[in-house]
Each structure stands twice: as structure tokens, then as C-alpha cells.
Amino acid sequence: MNSFEDRKKSFEKKFAHDEEKQFKISARRNKYLGEWVSKILGYNGDQEKEYIQSVIKADFKEEGDEDVFQKIKDDLKTHNISDNEIREKMKELNEKATAEFK
């Protein structure tokens, strides 16, 4: 019975570790997205920091990435940035953030 409990605890620890890692990757990706959009919008340093925080917070509205996508899409609506371009940038920056946590 002990080995079963040990395996169960091991799987729980791995799951918690993986979830924490994914959270950190998403937060880092959102930071990079905030920096990218801030440059497009022409924000100064303080505005950029505030905007990055707003992108990170947007990710808590619902599960998945659609909340972040929608925020960025709304913020860039007057800048001729397509949905596809936003999604590609999100994918690119997610890969960058993932590579930093390997």
C-alpha cells in the first residue's frame, strides 16, 4: 500500500510542478505580448509597465488564451493588425517563453 501512496504523491507533485511551470510560461508570454503591443501603441516606460500588467491580468478572466487575444485585438483595432498576426505573435512568444523555462 505504501508504494501506491508514494506513486500517488509523486504524480501529484509532478502535476503541481507542471501547472506552476505553465503559469509562469503564460505570464512571461503575456509580458512579451505587452511589450510588443506597447511598442506599436507608442507607450513610454511607465505606460508600458502598466499595459503589461493589464495584459497579465486579462489572462485571469477566463481559462485559455482567448481573453488575452481579445484584449490585444481590441487595443490594436485601429492599427491594421490582423487576427492571424496576433495569434502568430502569441504562438511565437509562447515558444520563446517556453524555451526560457527548459
N, CA and C atoms as an extended XYZ file, in Angstrom:
306
Properties=species:S:1:pos:R:3:atomname:S:1:resname:S:1:resid:I:1 pbc="F F F"
N         0.815       -1.191        0.000 N   MET     1
C         0.000        0.000        0.000 CA  MET     1
C         0.866        1.266        0.000 C   MET     1
N         2.000        1.183        0.636 N   ASN     2
C         2.879        2.340        0.702 CA  ASN     2
C         3.381        2.774       -0.671 C   ASN     2
N         3.719        1.829       -1.520 N   SER     3
C         4.225        2.182       -2.843 CA  SER     3
C         3.143        2.869       -3.681 C   SER     3
N         1.891        2.456       -3.495 N   PHE     4
C         0.799        3.120       -4.197 CA  PHE     4
C         0.663        4.570       -3.738 C   PHE     4
N         0.737        4.805       -2.443 N   GLU     5
C         0.662        6.168       -1.897 CA  GLU     5
C         1.844        7.006       -2.372 C   GLU     5
N         3.017        6.391       -2.411 N   ASP     6
C         4.206        7.104       -2.893 CA  ASP     6
C         4.044        7.519       -4.345 C   ASP     6
N         3.528        6.614       -5.173 N   ARG     7
C         3.299        6.939       -6.586 CA  ARG     7
C         2.275        8.058       -6.716 C   ARG     7
N         1.211        7.971       -5.929 N   LYS     8
C         0.164        8.991       -5.967 CA  LYS     8
C         0.733       10.362       -5.608 C   LYS     8
N         1.526       10.424       -4.549 N   LYS     9
C         2.138       11.692       -4.136 CA  LYS     9
C         3.102       12.207       -5.198 C   LYS     9
N         3.824       11.285       -5.826 N   SER    10
C         4.757       11.666       -6.876 CA  SER    10
C         4.018       12.284       -8.067 C   SER    10
N         2.906       11.670       -8.470 N   PHE    11
C         2.113       12.215       -9.571 CA  PHE    11
C         1.515       13.571       -9.202 C   PHE    11
N         1.075       13.722       -7.965 N   GLU    12
C         0.517       14.995       -7.518 CA  GLU    12
C         1.574       16.092       -7.548 C   GLU    12
N         2.787       15.768       -7.106 N   LYS    13
C         3.875       16.754       -7.132 CA  LYS    13
C         4.218       17.146       -8.566 C   LYS    13
N         4.268       16.163       -9.457 N   LYS    14
C         4.573       16.455      -10.859 CA  LYS    14
C         3.491       17.330      -11.473 C   LYS    14
N         2.234       17.009      -11.190 N   PHE    15
C         1.122       17.808      -11.707 CA  PHE    15
C         1.232       19.247      -11.209 C   PHE    15
N         1.472       19.426       -9.919 N   ALA    16
C         1.596       20.773       -9.351 CA  ALA    16
C         2.770       21.515       -9.980 C   ALA    16
N         3.878       20.814      -10.166 N   HIS    17
C         5.053       21.430      -10.789 CA  HIS    17
C         4.752       21.856      -12.226 C   HIS    17
N         4.102       20.979      -12.983 N   ASP    18
C         3.766       21.278      -14.374 CA  ASP    18
C         2.801       22.463      -14.473 C   ASP    18
N         1.826       22.521      -13.574 N   GLU    19
C         0.866       23.632      -13.568 CA  GLU    19
C         1.559       24.944      -13.246 C   GLU    19
N         2.457       24.929      -12.279 N   GLU    20
C         3.195       26.133      -11.913 CA  GLU    20
C         4.075       26.601      -13.070 C   GLU    20
N         4.720       25.643      -13.722 N   LYS    21
C         5.566       25.974      -14.872 CA  LYS    21
C         4.732       26.589      -15.993 C   LYS    21
N         3.569       26.014      -16.275 N   GLN    22
C         2.709       26.549      -17.339 CA  GLN    22
C         2.227       27.956      -16.992 C   GLN    22
N         1.926       28.192      -15.719 N   PHE    23
C         1.513       29.524      -15.277 CA  PHE    23
C         2.631       30.534      -15.524 C   PHE    23
N         3.853       30.164      -15.175 N   LYS    24
C         4.993       31.054      -15.370 CA  LYS    24
C         5.244       31.326      -16.856 C   LYS    24
N         5.100       30.284      -17.678 N   ILE    25
C         5.280       30.457      -19.125 CA  ILE    25
C         4.233       31.419      -19.670 C   ILE    25
N         2.983       31.247      -19.272 N   SER    26
C         1.909       32.136      -19.742 CA  SER    26
C         2.144       33.572      -19.295 C   SER    26
N         2.558       33.748      -18.051 N   ALA    27
C         2.825       35.097      -17.550 CA  ALA    27
C         3.972       35.745      -18.326 C   ALA    27
N         5.011       34.974      -18.617 N   ARG    28
C         6.146       35.513      -19.375 CA  ARG    28
C         5.718       35.865      -20.795 C   ARG    28
N         4.930       34.976      -21.419 N   ARG    29
C         4.426       35.252      -22.766 CA  ARG    29
C         3.594       36.532      -22.766 C   ARG    29
N         2.747       36.688      -21.764 N   ASN    30
C         1.902       37.878      -21.682 CA  ASN    30
C         2.733       39.138      -21.480 C   ASN    30
N         3.824       39.010      -20.751 N   LYS    31
C         4.740       40.146      -20.588 CA  LYS    31
C         5.307       40.547      -21.947 C   LYS    31
N         5.764       39.549      -22.689 N   TYR    32
C         6.317       39.831      -24.021 CA  TYR    32
C         5.255       40.424      -24.950 C   TYR    32
N         4.022       39.911      -24.865 N   LEU    33
C         2.942       40.469      -25.675 CA  LEU    33
C         2.692       41.925      -25.307 C   LEU    33
N         2.700       42.198      -24.015 N   GLY    34
C         2.513       43.578      -23.557 CA  GLY    34
C         3.591       44.501      -24.085 C   GLY    34
N         4.829       44.018      -24.099 N   GLU    35
C         5.931       44.824      -24.645 CA  GLU    35
C         5.733       45.068      -26.134 C   GLU    35
N         5.330       44.036      -26.862 N   TRP    36
C         5.112       44.146      -28.312 CA  TRP    36
C         4.018       45.164      -28.616 C   TRP    36
N         2.873       45.044      -27.942 N   VAL    37
C         1.756       45.956      -28.194 CA  VAL    37
C         2.119       47.374      -27.754 C   VAL    37
N         2.840       47.514      -26.644 N   SER    38
C         3.238       48.838      -26.163 CA  SER    38
C         4.071       49.581      -27.197 C   SER    38
N         4.953       48.843      -27.859 N   LYS    39
C         5.770       49.486      -28.906 CA  LYS    39
C         4.889       49.961      -30.068 C   LYS    39
N         3.922       49.138      -30.448 N   ILE    40
C         3.017       49.515      -31.536 CA  ILE    40
C         2.206       50.744      -31.147 C   ILE    40
N         1.769       50.783      -29.887 N   LEU    41
C         0.947       51.899      -29.419 CA  LEU    41
C         1.771       53.133      -29.053 C   LEU    41
N         3.087       53.005      -29.046 N   GLY    42
C         3.970       54.135      -28.771 CA  GLY    42
C         4.002       54.553      -27.311 C   GLY    42
N         3.856       53.605      -26.408 N   TYR    43
C         3.838       53.911      -24.979 CA  TYR    43
C         5.235       54.197      -24.455 C   TYR    43
N         5.306       55.081      -23.439 N   ASN    44
C         6.572       55.326      -22.754 CA  ASN    44
C         6.785       54.244      -21.698 C   ASN    44
N         7.871       54.315      -20.952 N   GLY    45
C         8.223       53.280      -19.990 CA  GLY    45
C         7.155       52.992      -18.951 C   GLY    45
N         6.601       54.044      -18.345 N   ASP    46
C         5.573       53.853      -17.319 CA  ASP    46
C         4.291       53.285      -17.928 C   ASP    46
N         3.913       53.794      -19.077 N   GLN    47
C         2.711       53.283      -19.747 CA  GLN    47
C         2.905       51.823      -20.136 C   GLN    47
N         4.112       51.480      -20.562 N   GLU    48
C         4.403       50.105      -20.950 CA  GLU    48
C         4.249       49.177      -19.750 C   GLU    48
N         4.804       49.548      -18.610 N   LYS    49
C         4.695       48.717      -17.406 CA  LYS    49
C         3.233       48.507      -17.024 C   LYS    49
N         2.459       49.580      -17.074 N   GLU    50
C         1.038       49.496      -16.746 CA  GLU    50
C         0.294       48.601      -17.741 C   GLU    50
N         0.633       48.746      -19.007 N   TYR    51
C        -0.025       47.946      -20.034 CA  TYR    51
C         0.326       46.467      -19.885 C   TYR    51
N         1.583       46.159      -19.614 N   ILE    52
C         1.997       44.767      -19.415 CA  ILE    52
C         1.173       44.145      -18.285 C   ILE    52
N         1.002       44.877      -17.196 N   GLN    53
C         0.199       44.370      -16.082 CA  GLN    53
C        -1.246       44.124      -16.512 C   GLN    53
N        -1.775       44.994      -17.357 N   SER    54
C        -3.163       44.812      -17.803 CA  SER    54
C        -3.310       43.568      -18.683 C   SER    54
N        -2.286       43.242      -19.460 N   VAL    55
C        -2.325       42.030      -20.290 CA  VAL    55
C        -2.238       40.793      -19.398 C   VAL    55
N        -1.357       40.834      -18.419 N   ILE    56
C        -1.230       39.703      -17.491 CA  ILE    56
C        -2.540       39.488      -16.744 C   ILE    56
N        -3.160       40.567      -16.286 N   LYS    57
C        -4.436       40.458      -15.561 CA  LYS    57
C        -5.562       39.974      -16.471 C   LYS    57
N        -5.508       40.329      -17.725 N   ALA    58
C        -6.554       39.895      -18.668 CA  ALA    58
C        -6.610       38.380      -18.769 C   ALA    58
N        -5.485       37.728      -18.540 N   ASP    59
C        -5.423       36.270      -18.653 CA  ASP    59
C        -6.200       35.560      -17.547 C   ASP    59
N        -6.605       36.285      -16.511 N   PHE    60
C        -7.346       35.684      -15.403 CA  PHE    60
C        -8.857       35.729      -15.607 C   PHE    60
N        -9.317       36.343      -16.683 N   LYS    61
C       -10.762       36.473      -16.908 CA  LYS    61
C       -11.424       35.141      -17.209 C   LYS    61
N       -10.767       34.315      -18.019 N   GLU    62
C       -11.323       33.008      -18.367 CA  GLU    62
C       -10.177       32.063      -18.680 C   GLU    62
N       -10.482       30.791      -18.691 N   GLU    63
C        -9.467       29.789      -18.983 CA  GLU    63
C        -9.068       29.865      -20.448 C   GLU    63
N        -7.807       29.623      -20.723 N   GLY    64
C        -7.325       29.662      -22.095 CA  GLY    64
C        -6.765       31.022      -22.460 C   GLY    64
N        -6.484       31.187      -23.742 N   ASP    65
C        -5.818       32.392      -24.226 CA  ASP    65
C        -6.746       33.406      -24.895 C   ASP    65
N        -8.015       33.070      -25.033 N   GLU    66
C        -8.932       33.950      -25.763 CA  GLU    66
C        -9.105       35.306      -25.083 C   GLU    66
N        -9.043       35.347      -23.753 N   ASP    67
C        -9.185       36.619      -23.054 CA  ASP    67
C        -8.023       37.557      -23.388 C   ASP    67
N        -6.813       37.018      -23.454 N   VAL    68
C        -5.646       37.832      -23.814 CA  VAL    68
C        -5.738       38.245      -25.279 C   VAL    68
N        -6.079       37.301      -26.141 N   PHE    69
C        -6.230       37.609      -27.569 CA  PHE    69
C        -7.241       38.744      -27.767 C   PHE    69
N        -8.382       38.652      -27.104 N   GLN    70
C        -9.442       39.652      -27.273 CA  GLN    70
C        -8.984       41.035      -26.802 C   GLN    70
N        -8.258       41.083      -25.681 N   LYS    71
C        -7.757       42.362      -25.180 CA  LYS    71
C        -6.811       42.996      -26.198 C   LYS    71
N        -5.874       42.200      -26.686 N   ILE    72
C        -4.905       42.733      -27.640 CA  ILE    72
C        -5.598       43.149      -28.932 C   ILE    72
N        -6.525       42.333      -29.391 N   LYS    73
C        -7.276       42.666      -30.606 CA  LYS    73
C        -8.008       43.993      -30.433 C   LYS    73
N        -8.675       44.173      -29.307 N   ASP    74
C        -9.395       45.426      -29.041 CA  ASP    74
C        -8.439       46.605      -28.976 C   ASP    74
N        -7.292       46.423      -28.345 N   ASP    75
C        -6.332       47.520      -28.185 CA  ASP    75
C        -5.654       47.894      -29.500 C   ASP    75
N        -5.579       46.949      -30.429 N   LEU    76
C        -4.912       47.215      -31.711 CA  LEU    76
C        -5.886       47.435      -32.866 C   LEU    76
N        -7.168       47.600      -32.563 N   LYS    77
C        -8.171       47.666      -33.636 CA  LYS    77
C        -7.935       48.800      -34.626 C   LYS    77
N        -7.263       49.856      -34.225 N   THR    78
C        -7.024       50.969      -35.142 CA  THR    78
C        -5.643       50.908      -35.805 C   THR    78
N        -4.953       49.782      -35.668 N   HIS    79
C        -3.590       49.675      -36.186 CA  HIS    79
C        -3.405       48.643      -37.294 C   HIS    79
N        -4.480       48.195      -37.902 N   ASN    80
C        -4.402       47.254      -39.025 CA  ASN    80
C        -3.565       46.009      -38.730 C   ASN    80
N        -3.739       45.452      -37.542 N   ILE    81
C        -3.076       44.200      -37.181 CA  ILE    81
C        -4.143       43.116      -37.260 C   ILE    81
N        -3.922       42.110      -38.091 N   SER    82
C        -4.929       41.072      -38.304 CA  SER    82
C        -4.979       40.094      -37.126 C   SER    82
N        -6.103       39.389      -37.022 N   ASP    83
C        -6.250       38.346      -36.007 CA  ASP    83
C        -5.146       37.307      -36.165 C   ASP    83
N        -4.863       36.944      -37.396 N   ASN    84
C        -3.837       35.940      -37.668 CA  ASN    84
C        -2.464       36.414      -37.191 C   ASN    84
N        -2.156       37.673      -37.413 N   GLU    85
C        -0.867       38.212      -36.989 CA  GLU    85
C        -0.754       38.195      -35.463 C   GLU    85
N        -1.844       38.524      -34.778 N   ILE    86
C        -1.844       38.484      -33.312 CA  ILE    86
C        -1.636       37.054      -32.828 C   ILE    86
N        -2.368       36.126      -33.415 N   ARG    87
C        -2.246       34.718      -32.996 CA  ARG    87
C        -0.839       34.173      -33.283 C   ARG    87
N        -0.261       34.549      -34.405 N   GLU    88
C         1.102       34.114      -34.728 CA  GLU    88
C         2.097       34.684      -33.719 C   GLU    88
N         1.914       35.947      -33.347 N   LYS    89
C         2.805       36.572      -32.366 CA  LYS    89
C         2.648       35.893      -31.007 C   LYS    89
N         1.403       35.552      -30.642 N   MET    90
C         1.164       34.850      -29.381 CA  MET    90
C         1.883       33.495      -29.390 C   MET    90
N         1.796       32.788      -30.505 N   LYS    91
C         2.457       31.482      -30.634 CA  LYS    91
C         3.975       31.643      -30.548 C   LYS    91
N         4.502       32.603      -31.271 N   GLU    92
C         5.946       32.853      -31.284 CA  GLU    92
C         6.462       33.179      -29.882 C   GLU    92
N         5.736       34.062      -29.184 N   LEU    93
C         6.192       34.473      -27.859 CA  LEU    93
C         5.972       33.378      -26.818 C   LEU    93
N         4.986       32.523      -27.038 N   ASN    94
C         4.800       31.380      -26.145 CA  ASN    94
C         5.974       30.408      -26.289 C   ASN    94
N         6.414       30.193      -27.520 N   GLU    95
C         7.564       29.322      -27.759 CA  GLU    95
C         8.826       29.913      -27.129 C   GLU    95
N         8.990       31.224      -27.232 N   LYS    96
C        10.135       31.895      -26.618 CA  LYS    96
C        10.107       31.726      -25.102 C   LYS    96
N         8.943       31.957      -24.498 N   ALA    97
C         8.811       31.828      -23.047 CA  ALA    97
C         9.031       30.374      -22.598 C   ALA    97
N         8.515       29.426      -23.370 N   THR    98
C         8.682       28.000      -23.031 CA  THR    98
C        10.157       27.628      -23.059 C   THR    98
N        10.880       28.111      -24.050 N   ALA    99
C        12.300       27.794      -24.175 CA  ALA    99
C        13.086       28.332      -22.977 C   ALA    99
N        12.633       29.428      -22.402 N   GLU   100
C        13.333       30.013      -21.260 CA  GLU   100
C        13.145       29.202      -19.983 C   GLU   100
N        12.155       28.333      -19.949 N   PHE   101
C        11.892       27.533      -18.747 CA  PHE   101
C        12.335       26.083      -18.892 C   PHE   101
N        13.082       25.772      -19.920 N   LYS   102
C        13.562       24.381      -20.106 CA  LYS   102
C        14.799       24.153      -19.303 C   LYS   102
